[in-house]
Amino acid sequence: MQAVQIYDPALCCSTGVCGVEVDQALVTFAGDVEWAIRNGGQVQRFNLAHQPQAFAEQPAVRNLLERSGQESLPASLVSGEVVLTGRYPTRTELAKWTGLNESPLSDASGSECCSGRGCC
């Protein structure tokens, strides 16, 4: 199983899911990270506002920021290699990177399972 690290832009809290106007992409991603961890995936998140040292200590992230600036965040690394920048990974991408089986039935609270007429 591969380790996944997500380097977030400066957020108000560890997930960015706080305040009055919450970005739906952050809500979805926070749920996907929780799903991956609950199912045994190794996913870590680092927040630029609260953990700047983590950004400085990771050569791939430091180089990315030097070349492209903070606009390249969020950045996703798999086993220390940059695999995605500028957006959060999907649940499918997290599942692939962590070696998890992504099944609609694996999380009854997920949007894949429930759709309008009730739940599975």
N, CA and C of each residue as an Amber inpcrd file, in Angstrom:
protein
   360
   0.8460000  -1.1730000   0.0000000   0.0000000   0.0000000   0.0000000
   0.8950000   1.2410000   0.0000000   0.5640000   2.1710000  -0.8760000
   1.3580000   3.3760000  -1.0050000   0.8290000   4.4900000  -0.1020000
   1.7460000   5.3050000   0.3800000   1.3840000   6.4470000   1.2140000
   1.0380000   7.6300000   0.3120000  -0.0520000   8.3100000   0.6590000
  -0.5070000   9.4790000  -0.0850000  -0.4240000  10.6820000   0.8430000
   0.1980000  11.7590000   0.3470000   0.2420000  13.0110000   1.0950000
  -0.4240000  14.0900000   0.2560000  -1.2760000  14.8640000   0.9270000
  -1.9550000  15.9780000   0.2830000  -1.4430000  17.2590000   0.9320000
  -0.9140000  18.1520000   0.1220000  -0.4180000  19.4370000   0.6010000
  -1.4390000  20.4970000   0.2200000  -2.2090000  20.9220000   1.2360000
  -3.2910000  21.8900000   1.0550000  -2.7590000  23.3160000   1.0170000
  -3.4740000  24.2170000   0.3400000  -3.1620000  25.6370000   0.4860000
  -3.4830000  26.0660000   1.9210000  -3.2240000  27.2930000   2.2370000
  -3.5270000  27.7980000   3.5810000  -5.0350000  27.7490000   3.8080000
  -5.4490000  26.9430000   4.7890000  -6.8580000  26.7880000   5.1450000
  -7.0480000  27.2120000   6.5960000  -8.2800000  27.5570000   6.9500000
  -8.5680000  28.0320000   8.3030000  -8.4010000  26.9270000   9.3510000
  -8.6120000  25.6770000   8.9500000  -8.4660000  24.5540000   9.8770000
  -7.8770000  23.3720000   9.1170000  -7.7260000  22.2370000   9.7610000
  -7.0520000  21.1060000   9.1330000  -7.7520000  20.5820000   7.8810000
  -9.0690000  20.7220000   7.7920000  -9.7940000  20.2210000   6.6300000
 -10.3010000  21.3220000   5.7160000 -10.3870000  22.5450000   6.2110000
 -10.9580000  23.6370000   5.4420000 -12.4780000  23.6380000   5.4570000
 -13.0540000  22.7000000   6.1990000 -14.5150000  22.5870000   6.2760000
 -14.9820000  23.3160000   7.5210000 -14.9550000  24.6310000   7.4380000
 -15.3740000  25.4560000   8.5730000 -15.8090000  26.8150000   8.0310000
 -16.3900000  27.6070000   8.8650000 -16.8350000  28.9280000   8.4480000
 -18.2470000  28.9080000   7.8990000 -18.6730000  30.0460000   7.4230000
 -20.0390000  30.2200000   6.9510000 -20.2160000  29.6650000   5.5360000
 -19.3020000  29.9870000   4.6410000 -19.3910000  29.5340000   3.2540000
 -18.3370000  28.4760000   3.0060000 -18.7520000  27.2160000   3.0640000
 -17.8340000  26.0930000   2.9190000 -17.7890000  25.6610000   1.4580000
 -16.5870000  25.4460000   0.9550000 -16.3790000  24.9770000  -0.4140000
 -16.7820000  23.5020000  -0.4950000 -17.7310000  23.1780000  -1.3610000
 -18.2220000  21.8090000  -1.4860000 -17.1030000  20.8340000  -1.8670000
 -16.1270000  21.2830000  -2.6390000 -15.0060000  20.4180000  -3.0090000
 -14.2410000  19.9650000  -1.7640000 -14.1050000  20.8650000  -0.7820000
 -13.4210000  20.5070000   0.4640000 -14.2480000  19.5260000   1.2860000
 -15.5580000  19.7100000   1.2960000 -16.4430000  18.7970000   2.0300000
 -16.3440000  17.4020000   1.4310000 -16.4490000  17.3210000   0.1210000
 -16.3670000  16.0320000  -0.5690000 -15.0150000  15.3800000  -0.3300000
 -13.9460000  16.1590000  -0.4690000 -12.6100000  15.5980000  -0.2910000
 -12.3830000  15.1390000   1.1430000 -12.8350000  15.9060000   2.1230000
 -12.6900000  15.4910000   3.5270000 -13.3810000  14.1490000   3.7550000
 -14.5500000  13.9680000   3.1740000 -15.2600000  12.6950000   3.2800000
 -14.5080000  11.5700000   2.5960000 -13.9030000  11.8560000   1.4520000
 -13.1390000  10.8390000   0.7320000 -11.8840000  10.4290000   1.5000000
 -11.2280000  11.3940000   2.1250000 -10.0490000  11.0680000   2.9450000
 -10.4620000  10.2200000   4.1360000 -11.5500000  10.5980000   4.7870000
 -12.0510000   9.8130000   5.9160000 -12.3710000   8.3840000   5.4820000
 -13.0190000   8.2530000   4.3290000 -13.3380000   6.9320000   3.7780000
 -12.0650000   6.1010000   3.5720000 -11.0470000   6.7220000   2.9510000
  -9.8030000   6.0040000   2.6670000  -9.1210000   5.5530000   3.9580000
  -9.0470000   6.4230000   4.9270000  -8.3950000   6.0770000   6.1990000
  -9.1850000   4.9940000   6.9140000 -10.4940000   5.1170000   6.9420000
 -11.3490000   4.1240000   7.5920000 -11.1870000   2.7370000   6.9620000
 -10.8690000   2.7190000   5.6750000 -10.7030000   1.4600000   4.9650000
  -9.2470000   0.9960000   4.8930000  -8.3790000   1.6270000   5.6670000
  -6.9990000   1.1910000   5.7720000  -5.9940000   1.9290000   4.9170000
  -6.4260000   2.9610000   4.2000000  -5.5040000   3.7310000   3.3680000
  -4.6130000   4.6310000   4.2070000  -3.4300000   4.8880000   3.6940000
  -2.4840000   5.7870000   4.3650000  -2.5310000   7.1440000   3.6720000
  -3.2760000   8.0700000   4.2560000  -3.4360000   9.4070000   3.6820000
  -3.1240000  10.4330000   4.7570000  -2.2470000  11.3640000   4.4240000
  -1.9040000  12.4630000   5.3290000  -2.1870000  13.7780000   4.6150000
  -2.6480000  14.7630000   5.3890000  -2.8560000  16.1050000   4.8500000
  -1.9860000  17.0880000   5.6150000  -1.4570000  18.0560000   4.8660000
  -0.6460000  19.1070000   5.4500000  -1.2160000  20.4490000   5.0090000
  -1.3970000  21.3510000   5.9570000  -2.0000000  22.6600000   5.7230000
  -0.8910000  23.7130000   5.7500000  -0.7520000  24.4660000   4.6730000
   0.3030000  25.4690000   4.5750000   0.2630000  26.4770000   5.7170000
  -0.9340000  26.8530000   6.1640000  -1.0630000  27.8420000   7.2330000
  -0.6190000  27.3010000   8.5860000  -0.7750000  25.9910000   8.7960000
  -0.4960000  25.4220000  10.1080000   0.7560000  24.5460000  10.1560000
   1.2120000  24.0710000   9.0050000   2.3630000  23.1640000   8.9630000
   3.3460000  23.5680000   7.8610000   3.8080000  24.8050000   7.8350000
   4.6970000  25.2350000   6.7430000   5.9970000  24.4390000   6.6840000
   6.4500000  23.9270000   7.8080000   7.6940000  23.1630000   7.8220000
   7.5810000  21.8950000   6.9800000   6.4000000  21.2700000   6.9680000
   6.1920000  20.0630000   6.1610000   6.3930000  20.3710000   4.6730000
   5.9950000  21.5570000   4.2430000   6.1600000  21.9670000   2.8510000
   7.6400000  22.2030000   2.5450000   8.3550000  22.8070000   3.4780000
   9.7750000  23.0940000   3.2860000  10.6180000  21.8230000   3.3100000
  10.2000000  20.8360000   4.0820000  10.9870000  19.6060000   4.2360000
  10.7600000  18.5940000   3.1100000   9.7110000  18.7360000   2.3280000
   9.4250000  17.7980000   1.2410000   9.9680000  18.3980000  -0.0570000
  11.0810000  17.8430000  -0.5750000  11.7270000  18.4320000  -1.7600000
  10.7950000  18.6030000  -2.9630000   9.9500000  17.6410000  -3.2460000
   9.0640000  17.7480000  -4.4130000   8.0920000  18.9040000  -4.2570000
   7.5760000  19.1040000  -3.0580000   6.6290000  20.2000000  -2.8100000
   7.3580000  21.5330000  -2.8110000   8.5110000  21.5700000  -2.1820000
   9.3100000  22.8020000  -2.1620000   9.6350000  23.2340000  -3.5960000
  10.0590000  22.3020000  -4.4480000  10.3730000  22.6180000  -5.8460000
   9.1320000  23.0680000  -6.6020000   8.0080000  22.4160000  -6.3620000
   6.7540000  22.8040000  -7.0110000   6.3840000  24.2420000  -6.6550000
   6.4790000  24.5850000  -5.3770000   6.1370000  25.9370000  -4.9330000
   7.1030000  26.9720000  -5.5000000   8.3800000  26.6130000  -5.6040000
   9.3610000  27.5360000  -6.1680000   9.0830000  27.7950000  -7.6520000
   8.6640000  26.7570000  -8.3830000   8.3920000  26.8760000  -9.8200000
   7.0380000  27.4990000 -10.1050000   6.0060000  27.0600000  -9.3930000
   4.6340000  27.4190000  -9.7600000   3.8910000  28.2440000  -8.7270000
   4.4190000  28.3820000  -7.5420000   3.7720000  29.1690000  -6.5040000
   2.6080000  28.4400000  -5.8510000   1.9320000  29.1310000  -4.9440000
   0.8430000  28.5430000  -4.1810000  -0.3680000  28.1830000  -5.0460000
  -0.4410000  28.7240000  -6.2470000  -1.5460000  28.4070000  -7.1400000
  -1.5370000  26.9270000  -7.5330000  -0.4010000  26.2560000  -7.3590000
  -0.2990000  24.8360000  -7.7110000  -0.8990000  23.9280000  -6.6300000
  -1.2610000  24.5160000  -5.4950000  -1.8510000  23.7370000  -4.4090000
  -3.3510000  23.6140000  -4.6010000  -3.9500000  22.5490000  -4.1660000
  -3.3640000  21.4290000  -3.4520000  -2.4970000  20.5660000  -4.3760000
  -1.5300000  19.9100000  -3.7520000  -0.6560000  18.9890000  -4.4680000
  -0.7630000  17.6260000  -3.8070000  -0.8590000  16.6000000  -4.6390000
  -0.9630000  15.2270000  -4.1430000   0.3210000  14.4840000  -4.4850000
   0.8710000  13.8070000  -3.4940000   2.0590000  12.9990000  -3.6870000
   1.7480000  11.5510000  -3.3570000   2.2990000  10.6530000  -4.1450000
   2.2090000   9.2280000  -3.8680000   3.6410000   8.7180000  -3.7540000
   3.9600000   8.1830000  -2.6030000   5.3120000   7.7040000  -2.3260000
   6.3580000   8.7650000  -2.6610000   6.0430000  10.0220000  -2.3200000
   6.9940000  11.1170000  -2.4840000   7.0370000  11.7560000  -3.8590000
   6.2510000  11.2610000  -4.8110000   6.2330000  11.8010000  -6.1680000
   4.9430000  12.5980000  -6.3980000   5.0700000  13.7780000  -6.9990000
   3.8980000  14.5980000  -7.3150000   3.1030000  13.8960000  -8.4150000
   1.8150000  13.6540000  -8.1380000   0.9500000  12.9990000  -9.1260000
  -0.2250000  13.8810000  -9.5520000  -0.4920000  14.9480000  -8.8030000
  -1.6300000  15.8140000  -9.1260000  -1.4220000  17.1680000  -8.4740000
  -1.7300000  18.2310000  -9.2090000  -1.6560000  19.5790000  -8.6430000
  -2.8710000  20.3840000  -9.0710000  -3.1950000  21.3900000  -8.2530000
  -4.2380000  22.3430000  -8.6100000  -5.6610000  21.9320000  -8.2960000
  -5.8810000  20.6920000  -7.8750000  -7.2060000  20.2430000  -7.4800000
  -7.0480000  19.0600000  -6.5250000  -8.1470000  18.7640000  -5.8260000
  -8.1320000  17.6230000  -4.9210000  -8.4110000  16.3420000  -5.6920000
  -7.7980000  15.2480000  -5.2930000  -8.0750000  13.9760000  -5.9680000
  -9.4940000  13.4930000  -5.6830000 -10.0010000  12.6980000  -6.5790000
 -11.3070000  12.0820000  -6.4050000 -11.1660000  10.8430000  -5.5260000
 -12.2920000  10.3150000  -5.0880000 -12.2640000   9.0680000  -4.3150000
 -11.6580000   7.9460000  -5.1570000 -11.9670000   7.9370000  -6.4320000
 -11.4180000   6.9190000  -7.3310000  -9.8980000   7.0050000  -7.3800000
  -9.3710000   8.2220000  -7.4720000  -7.9170000   8.3910000  -7.4850000
  -7.3060000   7.9670000  -6.1540000  -7.9200000   8.3600000  -5.0400000
  -7.4180000   7.9270000  -3.7240000  -7.4260000   6.4080000  -3.6100000
  -8.4920000   5.7820000  -4.0730000  -8.5890000   4.3210000  -4.0060000
  -7.4740000   3.6790000  -4.8260000  -7.2490000   4.1840000  -6.0150000
  -6.1990000   3.6450000  -6.8890000  -4.8250000   3.7910000  -6.2330000
  -4.5420000   4.9840000  -5.7220000  -3.2290000   5.2430000  -5.1480000
  -2.9730000   4.4590000  -3.8700000  -4.0210000   4.2330000  -3.0860000
  -3.8450000   3.5320000  -1.8110000  -4.0760000   2.0340000  -1.9330000
  -4.5150000   1.5750000  -3.1030000  -4.7600000   0.1580000  -3.3040000
  -6.0670000  -0.3320000  -2.7030000  -6.9970000   0.5900000  -2.4680000
  -8.2860000   0.2110000  -1.8970000  -9.2860000  -0.1160000  -2.9940000
 -10.2540000  -0.9300000  -2.6530000 -11.3330000  -1.2640000  -3.5610000
 -12.4280000  -0.2250000  -3.3880000 -12.6760000   0.5300000  -4.4440000
 -13.7360000   1.5300000  -4.3820000 -15.0270000   0.8910000  -4.8630000
 -15.9320000   0.6750000  -3.9310000 -17.2100000   0.0620000  -4.2550000
 -18.3210000   0.9760000  -3.7590000 -19.3790000   1.1710000  -4.5470000
 -20.4890000   2.0050000  -4.0780000 -21.0620000   1.5070000  -2.7570000
 -20.9760000   0.2130000  -2.4890000 -21.5300000  -0.3260000  -1.2580000
 -20.5650000  -0.2180000  -0.0910000 -19.3200000   0.2170000  -0.3440000
 -18.3330000   0.2660000   0.7310000 -18.5920000   1.3940000   1.7210000
 -19.4690000   2.3230000   1.3580000 -19.7810000   3.4260000   2.2560000
 -21.2220000   3.8400000   2.0140000 -22.1220000   3.3520000   2.8340000
 -23.5460000   3.6020000   2.6340000 -23.9170000   5.0690000   2.7030000
 -23.0360000   5.9080000   3.2590000 -23.3370000   7.3350000   3.3290000
 -22.8610000   8.0790000   2.0910000 -22.1420000   7.4060000   1.1970000
 -21.5960000   8.0540000   0.0190000 -22.6480000   8.3560000  -1.0190000
 -22.3900000   9.3320000  -1.8440000 -23.3590000   9.7530000  -2.8370000
 -23.5560000   8.7110000  -3.9350000 -22.5810000   7.8030000  -4.1390000
 -22.7320000   6.7920000  -5.1630000 -23.8460000   5.8260000  -4.8030000
 -24.0780000   5.6170000  -3.5360000 -25.0280000   4.6150000  -3.0810000
 -26.4540000   5.1660000  -3.0280000 -26.5960000   6.3260000  -2.5150000
 -27.9260000   6.8960000  -2.2960000 -28.2190000   7.9090000  -3.4010000
 -29.3950000   7.7740000  -4.0130000 -29.7010000   8.7370000  -5.0610000
 -31.1980000   8.9900000  -5.1610000 -31.6760000   9.8890000  -4.3810000
 -33.0360000  10.3670000  -4.5320000 -34.1360000   9.4780000  -4.0080000
 -34.2220000   8.2530000  -4.4470000 -35.3580000   7.3960000  -4.0970000
 -35.1060000   6.5320000  -2.8700000 -34.1640000   6.8480000  -2.0930000
 -33.8750000   6.0230000  -0.9360000 -32.4380000   5.5760000  -0.9770000
 -32.1440000   4.6350000  -0.1320000 -30.7650000   4.2210000  -0.0010000
 -30.6720000   2.7070000  -0.1520000 -29.5010000   2.2500000  -0.5010000
 -29.2960000   0.8090000  -0.6960000 -29.2380000   0.0760000   0.6290000
